[in-house]
């Protein structure tokens, strides 16, 4: 199959089935990285997640754009990005019309309530994947990353610390990474 068509199909499928937002695309993107490492590797994905979390835009869109540009140039980046967002656009149009008609229906309410924990499961799975690739990279166990994760996790549980803007922690982590190579 033509490479551009294969990439578009993979990213369209990711956009279609990743219910729950940007982080929910991670399990699908991880699978793509395993099957097509010439597009992007699992290490690339981990780096892209870190960059995507500290820049505007959804993770899936950033990864689709990166993979498309890396493999096929600017045109590839545009096509793969459109492939990823097209299912969401179409689904929202359909859901909006459906929702306007049936939003008071008990079964519809129950269906949407069941989507929340399913989306959470996808997000937690993605978090676990990112955690494992950061703490256990191909080079072995990285205790610096585990320590940094633990410190940030514990700090962010404190009510006063939670009030600090997230960009502060992103910049702090970047400075730590420069000063103490992980």
Secondary structure, DSSP 4 states (H G I P E B T S, - for coil): --HHHHHHHHHHHHHHH-TTSGGGGHHHHHHHHHH-TTT--HHHHHHHHHHHHTSSS-HHHHHHHHHHHHHHHHHHHHHHHHHHHHHHHHHHHHHHHHHHHHTT-HHHHHHHHHHHHHHHHHHHHHHHHHHHHHHEETTEE-HHHHHHHHHHHHHTTSHHHHTS-HHHHHHHHHHHHHHS--
